Amino acid sequence: MNEPQKPALVIKAVAPEAEDLRLINQQAKVELTAEEVYTFAVRLCDSEVDRDMERFPRKSLERLAELFLGKSGIFDHSWSARGQAARLYRTEIVDEPDVTTQAGDPLSWLKGYAYMVRTESNRDLIAEIDGGIKREVSVGCAVARETCSICGAAAGRCPHKRGGIYDGKLCFFDLEDPMDAYEWSFVAVPAQPQAGVVKSKRYGGCQRPQEPQPRAGADDMLRMAEALQEQEERRYGGI
């Protein structure tokens, strides 16, 4: 099970309305007012092929919309409660039928609505969001498999290379069957053309891999281990 950290983008600040407050207060422990909260929208991830030659198909985005609801916004994927800055209270899929992805289908993306409680300590962060300084974000989630666009095999189980062209078709890998969504983070370094954020890859939880799902067999575990080795060597130079 791999854990992509994919680029996203803060879209804009939005004024909370009655429905926003209702949803926010489902997350809060006390009743909050419009004056007490700051809300903004983020582009979490999309169905376009990214610079790692991977993408989330629309079906994966639909599942991620459920998984990301209520998840924390932090900084640089540092899993610490001290870094919790915001929380998602609503998600939705946005379809752009007039935009075609490199995969040949209409573009879809996952939009999240986040809130923060206004305090003295986050006043500068709010100003930086409004001023366009804190804009890029990246998501961390776990998916069950990566599937080759050429042959449909799992990553590491076929001869096709990411970014290669085979009989006129681009090789990329679909990130399928999302299992968990961990967090979304404010980050700094762009990597994806549209969202422009660096991402890294880890597998399972923050400190150790998650336990396999009941349906996972020996072959699944082997594929996970091989994918982990491949990705860690490619991104970090080895485990």
N, C-alpha and C positions, 0 to 999 in steps of 0.2 A: 504494500500500500504506500503510494508516494504522496508527498506533501508539497505541492507546488506553492510558491509564493509569487502571485501574479500581480502585474501592475494595475493601477486604478487611478482615479483622478477626482479631486474635489471639484464639484461643478459650480456651486454657488451657495451663499447663505440664503435661507428661506424663512419667512416669518411664520411662526407657528399659528395654525388655525385651531378651531375647536376639535376637529378630528385628530390633528397632530397631538394636541394636549391629552386627548383621551388615550391614545396609544402610548404616549410617553409615560403617562401615569400608570399604565399597566406594568411598566418597567420599574418605576420609582416606588419607594417605600412610604413616601409622604406625598400629599397632593401638591403638585407644582403649578404655578401660574405662568402665563405667557411671558411676564416680565422676568421670571426667574430662570428661563431657559434660553439657550442659543441653539438654533437648528441650522443644519446645512445638508446638502445632498452630495453624494459621491458616486462616481462611476467605478464600480468594484471590479468587474471583469467582463470580457466580451467573447464573441465567437470568432473573432479574426485570428488568423495564424500569426503568432508573435515571433520575436527574433530567435527564440529557441526552437522554432518550428513545431509549436504546440498550440492547441486551442481548446476552448470549452465549447462543445456543441450545445445547441439550444436546450436540449434535454438536460444536460449537466447544469446549465444556468438555472433551470427551473428548480432543480433540487437544491442548488446553492442558495437560491432565494429563501428557501425554508430554513436551511442550516445557518445562514448568517443573521437571521432575525435575533436581536438581543445581544449580539456579540460586541465585544469591546474594541474601541479604537485606541491603539497604543503607539509607541515610537520604535522604529527600526526593528520590529519583530522581537523586541526584548520582553520576554514573558515575566513581567513583574507587575504586581498590583500598584506599585508606586507610579507606573507609567500610564495607567488607565486615564484616558482623557475624554472619551466620548462613548456613546453606545448607539447601536442601530435600533430604531423603533419601527421601521417599516422598510420593505423591499418590494421591488417590482421589476418585471422584465420589460425592456423597451425594444421594440422592433423597428428597424429601418429598412423597409422593403425595397427602397430605391438604391440601397448600398449593397454591393455584392462583395463578399469576402474572397480571399484567395482560394478558399475551399469550394467556391462556386455557389454558395447559398446566401440568402439575405442576412445582413448583419443584425445581431441581437446583442443586447448588453444588460447587465444587472445593475440596477440603480438602487442605492441605499440612502435612507434618510437617517441622519444622526442627530443626537442632541447632547448638549453639555449643560450642566448647572452653572450659571454665571457666578464666579467667585473672584476675589482679588488675585488668587494664584493663577487663574487661567485667562486673565484679562489680556495679557500680551499674546497668548495663543490665538484668541479670538481676533485680535487686531491683525495678526499675521495671516489668518485665514481670509479675512475681509480684504487685506491688502495683496493677496495673491502670492505671499511668500510660502506659507504652508499650503501646498496644493496637491502634490503627488502623494498617492498612497498605494500600498501593495497589500494583497490579501494572502493569508496563509490557510491552506485547506488540505484535506487528504482525499485522494481519489483511489479507487480500487485498481485501475489499470490505465495504460496508455496504449492506444490502438493505431497501428500503421494505416495511413490513408491509401496506400498502394495495395496491400494484400490483406489487411484486416487482422494481422497477427499482433500479439502483444509485443511491447518494446523489448528488444534484446532477443526476440525469437524469429527475426526475419533478416534478410541481407540488405534491406533498404536503408539508406542513409538519410538523416534529416536534411532537408534542403535540396536533396538530389532530384533530378528530373528523370522520370521513367516513362517512356512512350508519350512524352509531352505532358505528363502529370507530375505535380509537385508532391514530394514526400514530406508529410508532417504527421504529427501524432495527436489523436483526439484524447483529451483527458476525460475519462468516462466514470460513471457511477460514483459521484462524490459521496464519501463516507462521513466526513466531519468538516466543520469550518471552525477554525481556532480563533482568529482575530484578523483585524485589518490595521495597518500601521502607516503612520506618516513616515515617509522616507525622502531621500534627497536626490539620488542619482538616476537620471532617466535611462531607460533601456528599450521600451516599446515605442514605436513611431507615434502612436496616437496618445497613449497615456503617459509614456515617457518615464518609466520608473524601473529601477533595477530590481531584480528578483533573484532568489536563490532557491535551492531545493533541499528539503530534508524529508525524512520519512517518519511517520508515526508521531509520537508526542514530543514534547520539548526536551525531555531527558532520555527517553528510551522509546523504541518502536512500540506502537500500540499492539495489543493482542490481536491476532488475526480473527476475522469474522468466522463464525461456525462453518460456513461453507468452504473456507479456504483449505485446500489440501496441500500435500507436499510439493506439488508442482507450483502452486501459487506462492508458497513460501520461498522456493528457489528463485522464482522470477523476481520477487520482492528484493531478495538479497542481491541478485545480479544487477537489478536496476539501481539499487542503493550504491553499489560499488561503482557502477558506470557514472552515475550522476555526481557522486562525491569527487571522483577523480577528475571529471570534466570541469567542475566548478571550483573545487578547493585544492586540487592537486593530490588527492588521496585521502584516505580515512586516517 
